[in-house]
Amino acid sequence: MERLVMMLILIAGLLASCNISKPVLPEWDVTLNIPLINRSFFVSDLVDSVNIITDDNDILTITGSGSMESPPFGLVRLSTNITANNIPLVSGINADMTLPLFDSAGETDVSYGEIATGVLKTMFADIAPEVTLIELSIEEFRFPNGESFSISYHGESGWQEHSLASLRIGTIDSGVIVDSLHLSVRIFSSLPDKVSVGNMSLGITEPLCFRVFQGHLRERTVWLDEDSTFIDIEYPFGIEDAIRLQEASLKIYITNELGFHCTFHGSVLAENSRTGEKLSMPILDENDNPYTINPGTMAGPSFTELIFEDNISQLFQIMPDKISLQDAYFTLCCGTEEEVGSVRDTDTISLRYQADAPFIFELYESTIVPDKPMELKLTDEQRDLIRTYANDALLGLMIKNKIPLGFTANLYFGDTDTIDHEDSSTYLIHKSLTLRSNKWVEENPTHPDLTQDGYQLFNLSLSHAEMELFSDANLHLLWTFNFNNSGIITVTASPADYIHIKSMMRLNVRIKEDMWDDI
Amino acid sequence: MGRHLILGLILLLALPLVAGNSAGLPIFFADSYMMRARGVEANYWNPALLNRMGELWLPALNTGISINNNALDLKYYNHIMDNKEITESDKVELLSRMSGSLKFNAKVESSIVGFCMRDASLSSSLHLFGKAKLSQRYLDLLLYGNEEEHYEFSKKDTNVESLGYIDLTVGMGDIRLPLPESIPDIRFGWSGSLLFGVEELDTAHYSGIFTSNYDGLSLKQDITLRASAGGLGFKGMIGLASEPIENLHAGITLDNILGGIRWGLMRENLHYSISAENVYISDLDDDNDLFEVDEWDEQADPFTTKLPMEMRMGVLYRLKMVDLSMDYVQGFGDSVVTSKVGRISFGSEFSPLYALPLYFGFSPGNSDGPYQAAFGIGLRTRVIALGLGVQSFGSLFPSSKSKGIATALSLRIKY
């Protein structure tokens, strides 16, 4: 019995030694490999059809376009001063006379016109009481239905004004200049013939203004609206400091509603607002003469295309962000005596212009630096997660570069917005990677930094101390780019032009009990 | 502590009322018990040993409960909990404790009723078995993270299965084989069990792939669990026993002959599928879930849970106050009740006083589990035999270093 008791005591003692600790979730470190991204960035994605387009050869092209238009031509004015006073009127005799018609300024000859404003003044004096009617007609003035213009005297006294508005002068499309007016006066009275019945005075002393005009116009200038003479170019990624474009063209499409030949005058001004550089080029043909613009017709406007290439390329050497047409205007050619022009008061000259700069450029040793660092805004929760759980991290990148550009990217992280990439005291972390161009990859297929299928491998590591910066509320990033290539580069935007990025984050985190609540 | 001990004993006694009952005494010997079985027990261990012995089993009073795993023990658990941290050395040790997977085993066997008269016996017991495996690769993932690009999981290393049934067993033994007198007597016995299936859970399909690399994060996890209840089956056992040399007893049995349970009352396949294909963080937004989870169930066709045959050999050498035994068991298939990995075990009964026997058992570990050491004490008269025992896994004594523990209660009434 004593042995049994001893045995039970022994068993009890063994069981008593089983102290079970309170269960808690322990902490430990794990490494998480997290795929971040697998995406292709096509050059064609840069095409916005506004500032960047592709040409027929898939070459990426910076473009800017705009349009300009002249004000409506307005009424054509013929300043004449026709007067005839005290013309004797005799019964039984029709008085025919001719008065010269010319522009006192010598700028306008009318062949045909639809009068918008004009006044004929007449005065009949000392008219015998036996006169019952006096009719005055002017052959060159006709109503729209073709009837001649005439006025009648019915006993009025003093000067009478007769509107010439809506009357036509001359014959449409005849090409014959109307240089005189033919007047005819018929007198109806009970007096015998050849008896003086009074006298007549008339005048057209105010300018005749034409809504529709055919004839000659001399020394006439058509100005363009200055407010619409700008092309703004936005360069992607601010690369204008690092490249010089090699080719460019400016195309101007002119629509002329005026039935006159014109000469196009003006200059193209390119401005780089960052550097302050300006370069101007007069718009002249190969003989340094102004371009002549064909006339429109009554049936429709004329279209003229002007293309400038060599000279414009020079303008693009300053990588302009603003291109404007300066002092652009048209001068009407009066033509020969046999050739008359035509114009309506609503006619305009408009032009559309497009500046194209293909991405054929030469790279320069220049660092692309944003104006100021960007602020990386992490939420309080995200910063707490990093501070509490993240030990270190490694960002793995596989990049396939199928474009002819290679570059070195530098990332500077700091806790202020005064990061200066040239002053290491202003930032806390500096990471760098160099992406080779596709040409380099093709020439070095067995390079150890390349995979068999042409991916470039990169690893960016962040130590625990560096990770702590990401828990700072004032995290700022300044990135800079340096292009590595030299020589002339042509960037196309075909489906084969892309950068493919695969990325993995290797994150060393500490598993803690509250982690699941925080995430 | 005494209160705890009493409570534990009460629970031990009460548990069979909940879970069932079977032989408890074998646990005292780390299952080196084939040649020790007498009376009703011989129905299950070697029917050849049924010989003119009257014995009665009462419900719940012969019970064995065993729970163990192959890697974890209380001391190590306390070490982690107290430190509140899993260090790099802890990780190495934790993984080194597993041989491919973390394995859990649970077994409850409890007698319902049994009696033995002359050379025959009729008995009934409840058997509950449970096994679970978790691939070491999962623990590897959990402790180290996804340091490797590709992880693959299969049913071999990750599965769960359980089986519960009640047997109604009739056995007959002590049949002497007609052999020449020059050959020692060899006795033959047989038993047949009608099996009433209670429940069955089986991992019908399990496959998992996890990759995380530059091509994205991909996950494919398919699980099909087959659950069933209400089955009917059979298994048979034959055994031979002999005493070739005085005091040296030897025997051999073949169990689970034609063993199987046909499930027909309730059968269901439960499918769980989790998948994610080439996922990148940049592709995720509020509208996208990281994983696609699918879950459905379907009625399964009637099926049979086969119980692979199992061979057991044993010897027992008796002296006046002590005996020694050795058993070797070899299954012919893996299942929740058998293993293809052979296991050897040793047992001893030390009886300086007939009324107060002491029991010892030991079984070396194998790939299925750690070594086992068992201790028991009995109180017996010519009518009643009472025994209490405990078995420790992975530790010589039940302690915080044990990776599992088994306890047993045995009460037989002889007449």
Contacts between the chains, C-beta under 8 A, distances in Angstrom:
chain1	res1	chain2	res2	distance
A	1	B	356	7.8
A	3	B	353	7.9
A	3	B	356	6.2
A	4	B	356	6.0
A	4	B	377	6.4
A	4	B	379	7.2
A	7	B	358	7.5
A	7	B	377	5.1
A	8	B	377	7.9
A	11	B	5	7.8
A	11	B	375	7.8
A	11	B	390	6.6
A	11	B	398	7.7
A	12	B	1	6.4
A	12	B	2	6.8
A	12	B	5	5.1
A	14	B	397	5.6
A	14	B	398	5.1
A	14	B	399	5.9
A	15	B	1	7.3
A	15	B	4	7.3
A	15	B	5	6.2
A	15	B	8	7.3
A	15	B	398	6.8
A	16	B	1	4.4
A	17	B	399	5.6
A	17	B	400	6.3
A	18	B	74	5.9
A	18	B	398	7.9
A	18	B	399	6.9
A	18	B	400	5.3
A	19	B	78	6.8
A	19	B	400	7.0
A	20	B	74	6.5
A	20	B	77	7.6
A	20	B	78	7.1
A	21	B	77	7.0
A	21	B	78	4.4
A	21	B	81	3.8
A	21	B	82	5.5
A	22	B	81	6.6
A	23	B	81	6.1
A	24	B	81	5.8
A	24	B	84	5.8
A	26	B	80	5.3
A	26	B	81	7.1
A	26	B	83	7.0
A	26	B	84	5.2
A	26	B	85	5.3
A	26	B	86	5.0
A	27	B	84	6.4
A	27	B	85	5.0
A	27	B	86	7.3
A	28	B	85	6.6
A	28	B	86	3.7
A	28	B	87	7.7
A	28	B	90	7.9
A	28	B	91	7.3
A	28	B	143	6.5
A	30	B	142	7.6
A	30	B	143	6.9
A	30	B	144	6.1
A	30	B	145	3.6
A	31	B	144	6.3
A	31	B	145	3.9
A	31	B	146	7.4
A	31	B	147	5.2
A	32	B	145	5.0
A	32	B	146	6.4
A	33	B	145	7.2
A	33	B	146	5.1
A	33	B	147	7.1
A	33	B	149	7.8
A	33	B	212	5.0
A	33	B	213	7.4
A	34	B	212	7.2
A	34	B	217	7.2
A	34	B	281	6.1
A	35	B	212	6.2
A	35	B	213	7.0
A	35	B	214	6.7
A	35	B	215	7.5
A	35	B	216	4.7
A	35	B	217	5.1
A	35	B	279	7.0
A	35	B	280	4.9
A	35	B	281	6.9
A	36	B	280	6.1
A	36	B	281	4.9
A	36	B	282	6.0
A	37	B	280	5.4
A	37	B	281	7.2
A	37	B	282	4.2
A	38	B	214	7.2
A	38	B	215	7.1
A	38	B	216	6.1
A	38	B	278	7.4
A	38	B	280	5.3
A	38	B	282	8.0
A	39	B	282	6.9
A	396	B	214	7.5
A	398	B	214	5.4
A	502	B	214	4.2
A	502	B	215	7.6
A	503	B	214	7.7
A	504	B	212	7.9
A	504	B	213	7.0
A	504	B	214	5.7
A	505	B	281	7.7
